[in-house]
Structures are given as structure tokens and as C-alpha cells.
Amino acid sequence: MDLQTQLIRDEGLVLKPYKDTLGNWTIGVGHLMSAEELQQFADGISYQQALDWLAADIAKVEDQLDPYSWYHGMDFVRQGAVCNMVFNLGISRFLQFSNTIEAFKEQNWVNASAYMLNSLWAKQVPNRAQRLAEQIKTGVWV
């Protein structure tokens, strides 16, 4: 498993524009569309375009996490779980998980996992939250 595969599973891969659960125009693998993109790609995109956008979106998430030393102190698998969360929540909402982040800093994976599951996010996306909390707890791709 890797982050790309995990995000395709969690977000889906859709080649035509659609409105997500928040009413945002989306395409590919959870790629939020700008008004320009919506006009340009109203008829859809190719599978390769979806993968290219996904790679760029993953790079953006990684750049957003780069300033945080606790993120760099994690192994690759746990970093993948955090990236998945940020991909889903956005960096601003993710940074509100203060107890979870404190547990990350301490590398207390059991507590971090519990804090993740004790959130509104976990109620909104329960299957995804369960998988990612398990990934944080065990350090194994789920």
C-alpha cells in the first residue's frame, strides 16, 4: 500500500466533475476544481490527468506539513496517515487536532489514535478514521 493507492480508495477516482458532500466541485481523486478548471474540464479528464493532479495535490499536502518537526519525526507510514488526514480535512482543520498533534510529538501512537477517533471527523468518515487511526497506532499501511 502507498498514499496514492490509499487516497484513491478513500476519495474515489472520478473522471467527470461532481459536487462533493460539501457542495464543492471536485474531479479526479478529491481534487477541488477552480472555476477555470470547471470550465476547461467540464467534459471530464483522462485517468492520467487524475493521477497527475493527485501527485501535485499530495506534494502540496507534504509542503504544508514540511514546517512541522513532529511530522519529520514520524516514519513514512505514519506520515502517510497524516497526509491522508490533511488531504481530507485541509491543513487548517487538521491543525485543530491539538491533542492528536501533541501525542504525535511524543510519539505516543496509542493516544494519538484514540484522539483521532474521538473527533467529529471520525464520526463523519468512520471507516477512513478507523483505518488511519490503526495505521498511526501500528505503523502499518491499512
PyRosetta script that sets phi, psi and omega in degrees:
from pyrosetta import init, pose_from_sequence

init()
pose = pose_from_sequence("MDLQTQLIRDEGLVLKPYKDTLGNWTIGVGHLMSAEELQQFADGISYQQALDWLAADIAKVEDQLDPYSWYHGMDFVRQGAVCNMVFNLGISRFLQFSNTIEAFKEQNWVNASAYMLNSLWAKQVPNRAQRLAEQIKTGVWV")
pose.set_psi(1, 151.9)
pose.set_omega(1, 172.9)
pose.set_phi(2, -146.6)
pose.set_psi(2, 175.2)
pose.set_omega(2, -175.2)
pose.set_phi(3, -62.4)
pose.set_psi(3, -42.4)
pose.set_omega(3, -180.0)
pose.set_phi(4, -58.8)
pose.set_psi(4, -48.7)
pose.set_omega(4, 179.9)
pose.set_phi(5, -61.3)
pose.set_psi(5, -42.4)
pose.set_omega(5, -179.4)
pose.set_phi(6, -63.7)
pose.set_psi(6, -43.4)
pose.set_omega(6, -179.7)
pose.set_phi(7, -67.8)
pose.set_psi(7, -36.5)
pose.set_omega(7, 175.8)
pose.set_phi(8, -62.0)
pose.set_psi(8, -41.3)
pose.set_omega(8, 177.2)
pose.set_phi(9, -64.3)
pose.set_psi(9, -46.6)
pose.set_omega(9, -172.7)
pose.set_phi(10, -78.0)
pose.set_psi(10, -34.8)
pose.set_omega(10, -177.2)
pose.set_phi(11, -97.0)
pose.set_psi(11, -26.5)
pose.set_omega(11, -171.4)
pose.set_phi(12, 85.2)
pose.set_psi(12, 167.0)
pose.set_omega(12, 177.5)
pose.set_phi(13, -131.5)
pose.set_psi(13, 110.5)
pose.set_omega(13, -174.9)
pose.set_phi(14, -123.9)
pose.set_psi(14, 126.8)
pose.set_omega(14, -173.5)
pose.set_phi(15, -91.3)
pose.set_psi(15, -3.5)
pose.set_omega(15, 176.7)
pose.set_phi(16, -120.1)
pose.set_psi(16, 148.0)
pose.set_omega(16, 179.9)
pose.set_phi(17, -59.1)
pose.set_psi(17, 142.2)
pose.set_omega(17, 176.2)
pose.set_phi(18, -148.6)
pose.set_psi(18, 161.6)
pose.set_omega(18, 175.8)
pose.set_phi(19, -92.8)
pose.set_psi(19, 129.2)
pose.set_omega(19, 178.4)
pose.set_phi(20, -77.3)
pose.set_psi(20, -175.5)
pose.set_omega(20, -175.6)
pose.set_phi(21, -64.5)
pose.set_psi(21, -18.9)
pose.set_omega(21, 177.5)
pose.set_phi(22, -96.9)
pose.set_psi(22, 1.2)
pose.set_omega(22, 178.7)
pose.set_phi(23, 87.2)
pose.set_psi(23, 11.8)
pose.set_omega(23, 178.9)
pose.set_phi(24, -88.6)
pose.set_psi(24, 139.3)
pose.set_omega(24, 175.3)
pose.set_phi(25, -69.8)
pose.set_psi(25, 129.9)
pose.set_omega(25, -171.9)
pose.set_phi(26, -138.5)
pose.set_psi(26, 154.6)
pose.set_omega(26, 176.9)
pose.set_phi(27, -155.0)
pose.set_psi(27, 164.8)
pose.set_omega(27, 177.6)
pose.set_phi(28, 67.6)
pose.set_psi(28, -129.4)
pose.set_omega(28, -180.0)
pose.set_phi(29, -107.8)
pose.set_psi(29, 79.4)
pose.set_omega(29, 177.5)
pose.set_phi(30, 65.3)
pose.set_psi(30, 23.4)
pose.set_omega(30, -179.3)
pose.set_phi(31, -81.8)
pose.set_psi(31, 115.6)
pose.set_omega(31, 177.3)
pose.set_phi(32, -71.9)
pose.set_psi(32, 131.3)
pose.set_omega(32, -175.3)
pose.set_phi(33, -93.7)
pose.set_psi(33, 137.7)
pose.set_omega(33, 170.0)
pose.set_phi(34, -78.2)
pose.set_psi(34, 166.8)
pose.set_omega(34, 177.4)
pose.set_phi(35, -59.4)
pose.set_psi(35, -39.2)
pose.set_omega(35, 178.0)
pose.set_phi(36, -61.1)
pose.set_psi(36, -47.4)
pose.set_omega(36, -179.3)
pose.set_phi(37, -64.3)
pose.set_psi(37, -37.8)
pose.set_omega(37, 179.9)
pose.set_phi(38, -60.9)
pose.set_psi(38, -42.7)
pose.set_omega(38, 177.5)
pose.set_phi(39, -66.8)
pose.set_psi(39, -47.3)
pose.set_omega(39, -174.4)
pose.set_phi(40, -67.4)
pose.set_psi(40, -35.5)
pose.set_omega(40, -173.8)
pose.set_phi(41, -115.6)
pose.set_psi(41, 29.7)
pose.set_omega(41, -178.9)
pose.set_phi(42, -58.0)
pose.set_psi(42, -30.1)
pose.set_omega(42, -179.9)
pose.set_phi(43, -88.0)
pose.set_psi(43, -3.9)
pose.set_omega(43, 177.0)
pose.set_phi(44, 113.8)
pose.set_psi(44, 178.4)
pose.set_omega(44, -179.0)
pose.set_phi(45, -132.9)
pose.set_psi(45, 169.2)
pose.set_omega(45, 176.9)
pose.set_phi(46, -84.8)
pose.set_psi(46, 164.2)
pose.set_omega(46, 175.8)
pose.set_phi(47, -58.4)
pose.set_psi(47, -42.3)
pose.set_omega(47, -179.5)
pose.set_phi(48, -64.3)
pose.set_psi(48, -38.5)
pose.set_omega(48, 177.7)
pose.set_phi(49, -63.0)
pose.set_psi(49, -40.3)
pose.set_omega(49, 178.1)
pose.set_phi(50, -60.9)
pose.set_psi(50, -43.4)
pose.set_omega(50, 178.9)
pose.set_phi(51, -67.4)
pose.set_psi(51, -37.6)
pose.set_omega(51, 178.2)
pose.set_phi(52, -64.2)
pose.set_psi(52, -44.9)
pose.set_omega(52, 177.8)
pose.set_phi(53, -64.4)
pose.set_psi(53, -38.4)
pose.set_omega(53, 178.3)
pose.set_phi(54, -61.1)
pose.set_psi(54, -44.9)
pose.set_omega(54, 178.6)
pose.set_phi(55, -59.9)
pose.set_psi(55, -42.3)
pose.set_omega(55, 178.8)
pose.set_phi(56, -66.9)
pose.set_psi(56, -39.1)
pose.set_omega(56, 179.6)
pose.set_phi(57, -67.9)
pose.set_psi(57, -37.5)
pose.set_omega(57, 176.2)
pose.set_phi(58, -64.4)
pose.set_psi(58, -44.5)
pose.set_omega(58, 179.0)
pose.set_phi(59, -60.1)
pose.set_psi(59, -38.3)
pose.set_omega(59, 178.2)
pose.set_phi(60, -63.5)
pose.set_psi(60, -44.5)
pose.set_omega(60, 178.4)
pose.set_phi(61, -62.1)
pose.set_psi(61, -44.6)
pose.set_omega(61, 179.3)
pose.set_phi(62, -61.8)
pose.set_psi(62, -39.3)
pose.set_omega(62, 176.6)
pose.set_phi(63, -63.2)
pose.set_psi(63, -37.9)
pose.set_omega(63, 179.5)
pose.set_phi(64, -67.2)
pose.set_psi(64, -29.9)
pose.set_omega(64, -179.5)
pose.set_phi(65, -88.6)
pose.set_psi(65, -14.8)
pose.set_omega(65, -175.2)
pose.set_phi(66, -54.8)
pose.set_psi(66, -36.7)
pose.set_omega(66, -178.3)
pose.set_phi(67, -69.0)
pose.set_psi(67, -9.4)
pose.set_omega(67, -171.3)
pose.set_phi(68, -99.1)
pose.set_psi(68, 114.5)
pose.set_omega(68, -177.0)
pose.set_phi(69, -64.0)
pose.set_psi(69, -32.8)
pose.set_omega(69, 179.1)
pose.set_phi(70, -61.2)
pose.set_psi(70, -33.1)
pose.set_omega(70, 178.6)
pose.set_phi(71, -66.5)
pose.set_psi(71, -42.5)
pose.set_omega(71, -179.5)
pose.set_phi(72, -69.5)
pose.set_psi(72, -21.1)
pose.set_omega(72, 178.2)
pose.set_phi(73, -80.4)
pose.set_psi(73, -4.3)
pose.set_omega(73, -179.5)
pose.set_phi(74, -90.8)
pose.set_psi(74, 154.4)
pose.set_omega(74, 171.9)
pose.set_phi(75, -72.9)
pose.set_psi(75, 167.5)
pose.set_omega(75, -174.8)
pose.set_phi(76, -58.3)
pose.set_psi(76, -39.4)
pose.set_omega(76, -176.9)
pose.set_phi(77, -67.3)
pose.set_psi(77, -44.2)
pose.set_omega(77, 178.4)
pose.set_phi(78, -68.5)
pose.set_psi(78, -36.7)
pose.set_omega(78, 173.7)
pose.set_phi(79, -58.1)
pose.set_psi(79, -38.7)
pose.set_omega(79, 177.8)
pose.set_phi(80, -60.8)
pose.set_psi(80, -40.5)
pose.set_omega(80, 178.4)
pose.set_phi(81, -64.6)
pose.set_psi(81, -42.3)
pose.set_omega(81, 179.1)
pose.set_phi(82, -64.8)
pose.set_psi(82, -44.4)
pose.set_omega(82, 177.6)
pose.set_phi(83, -58.2)
pose.set_psi(83, -42.1)
pose.set_omega(83, 178.7)
pose.set_phi(84, -60.7)
pose.set_psi(84, -43.7)
pose.set_omega(84, 178.2)
pose.set_phi(85, -61.8)
pose.set_psi(85, -45.9)
pose.set_omega(85, -179.0)
pose.set_phi(86, -65.9)
pose.set_psi(86, -37.8)
pose.set_omega(86, 176.7)
pose.set_phi(87, -57.6)
pose.set_psi(87, -41.7)
pose.set_omega(87, -177.9)
pose.set_phi(88, -77.1)
pose.set_psi(88, -44.8)
pose.set_omega(88, -172.4)
pose.set_phi(89, -92.0)
pose.set_psi(89, -28.2)
pose.set_omega(89, -166.3)
pose.set_phi(90, 87.5)
pose.set_psi(90, 153.1)
pose.set_omega(90, -174.1)
pose.set_phi(91, -65.3)
pose.set_psi(91, -38.7)
pose.set_omega(91, -177.2)
pose.set_phi(92, -62.8)
pose.set_psi(92, -47.4)
pose.set_omega(92, 179.8)
pose.set_phi(93, -68.3)
pose.set_psi(93, -38.5)
pose.set_omega(93, 178.8)
pose.set_phi(94, -60.6)
pose.set_psi(94, -41.6)
pose.set_omega(94, -177.3)
pose.set_phi(95, -66.0)
pose.set_psi(95, -11.6)
pose.set_omega(95, 175.1)
pose.set_phi(96, -78.2)
pose.set_psi(96, -7.7)
pose.set_omega(96, 177.2)
pose.set_phi(97, -81.1)
pose.set_psi(97, 61.4)
pose.set_omega(97, -171.5)
pose.set_phi(98, -62.7)
pose.set_psi(98, -40.9)
pose.set_omega(98, 178.8)
pose.set_phi(99, -66.2)
pose.set_psi(99, -40.8)
pose.set_omega(99, 178.1)
pose.set_phi(100, -62.0)
pose.set_psi(100, -45.5)
pose.set_omega(100, -178.6)
pose.set_phi(101, -65.0)
pose.set_psi(101, -39.0)
pose.set_omega(101, 176.0)
pose.set_phi(102, -60.5)
pose.set_psi(102, -41.4)
pose.set_omega(102, 177.6)
pose.set_phi(103, -66.0)
pose.set_psi(103, -36.6)
pose.set_omega(103, 174.8)
pose.set_phi(104, -59.6)
pose.set_psi(104, -45.1)
pose.set_omega(104, -178.8)
pose.set_phi(105, -58.9)
pose.set_psi(105, -36.7)
pose.set_omega(105, -179.6)
pose.set_phi(106, -86.2)
pose.set_psi(106, -3.9)
pose.set_omega(106, -174.0)
pose.set_phi(107, 54.0)
pose.set_psi(107, 37.9)
pose.set_omega(107, 175.9)
pose.set_phi(108, -95.3)
pose.set_psi(108, 86.1)
pose.set_omega(108, -170.3)
pose.set_phi(109, -69.5)
pose.set_psi(109, -31.2)
pose.set_omega(109, 178.9)
pose.set_phi(110, -65.9)
pose.set_psi(110, -48.0)
pose.set_omega(110, 178.7)
pose.set_phi(111, -65.8)
pose.set_psi(111, -41.5)
pose.set_omega(111, 179.4)
pose.set_phi(112, -57.9)
pose.set_psi(112, -44.8)
pose.set_omega(112, 179.3)
pose.set_phi(113, -60.8)
pose.set_psi(113, -44.7)
pose.set_omega(113, -180.0)
pose.set_phi(114, -63.6)
pose.set_psi(114, -42.7)
pose.set_omega(114, 178.7)
pose.set_phi(115, -63.0)
pose.set_psi(115, -39.3)
pose.set_omega(115, 178.0)
pose.set_phi(116, -59.2)
pose.set_psi(116, -42.8)
pose.set_omega(116, -176.3)
pose.set_phi(117, -76.2)
pose.set_psi(117, -18.0)
pose.set_omega(117, 178.9)
pose.set_phi(118, -97.4)
pose.set_psi(118, 60.0)
pose.set_omega(118, -175.5)
pose.set_phi(119, -146.9)
pose.set_psi(119, 159.6)
pose.set_omega(119, 174.1)
pose.set_phi(120, -60.9)
pose.set_psi(120, -39.9)
pose.set_omega(120, 178.5)
pose.set_phi(121, -53.6)
pose.set_psi(121, -44.3)
pose.set_omega(121, -179.2)
pose.set_phi(122, -65.4)
pose.set_psi(122, -30.0)
pose.set_omega(122, 176.5)
pose.set_phi(123, -74.2)
pose.set_psi(123, -32.6)
pose.set_omega(123, -177.9)
pose.set_phi(124, -76.8)
pose.set_psi(124, -37.5)
pose.set_omega(124, -179.4)
pose.set_phi(125, -130.8)
pose.set_psi(125, 67.3)
pose.set_omega(125, -170.5)
pose.set_phi(126, -60.5)
pose.set_psi(126, -40.5)
pose.set_omega(126, -178.7)
pose.set_phi(127, -67.6)
pose.set_psi(127, -46.2)
pose.set_omega(127, 178.9)
pose.set_phi(128, -61.3)
pose.set_psi(128, -46.2)
pose.set_omega(128, -178.8)
pose.set_phi(129, -60.9)
pose.set_psi(129, -42.6)
pose.set_omega(129, 178.5)
pose.set_phi(130, -60.2)
pose.set_psi(130, -46.0)
pose.set_omega(130, -179.1)
pose.set_phi(131, -63.3)
pose.set_psi(131, -46.8)
pose.set_omega(131, -176.6)
pose.set_phi(132, -69.8)
pose.set_psi(132, -35.7)
pose.set_omega(132, 176.4)
pose.set_phi(133, -63.9)
pose.set_psi(133, -40.2)
pose.set_omega(133, 177.0)
pose.set_phi(134, -64.4)
pose.set_psi(134, -39.7)
pose.set_omega(134, 178.9)
pose.set_phi(135, -63.9)
pose.set_psi(135, -41.3)
pose.set_omega(135, 176.7)
pose.set_phi(136, -64.4)
pose.set_psi(136, -44.6)
pose.set_omega(136, -176.0)
pose.set_phi(137, -65.4)
pose.set_psi(137, -40.5)
pose.set_omega(137, -171.5)
pose.set_phi(138, -100.9)
pose.set_psi(138, -23.1)
pose.set_omega(138, -174.0)
pose.set_phi(139, 74.1)
pose.set_psi(139, 21.5)
pose.set_omega(139, -179.9)
pose.set_phi(140, -121.1)
pose.set_psi(140, 134.9)
pose.set_omega(140, 177.5)
pose.set_phi(141, -57.8)
pose.set_psi(141, 135.5)
pose.set_omega(141, 179.6)
pose.set_phi(142, -124.8)
pose.dump_pdb("model.pdb")
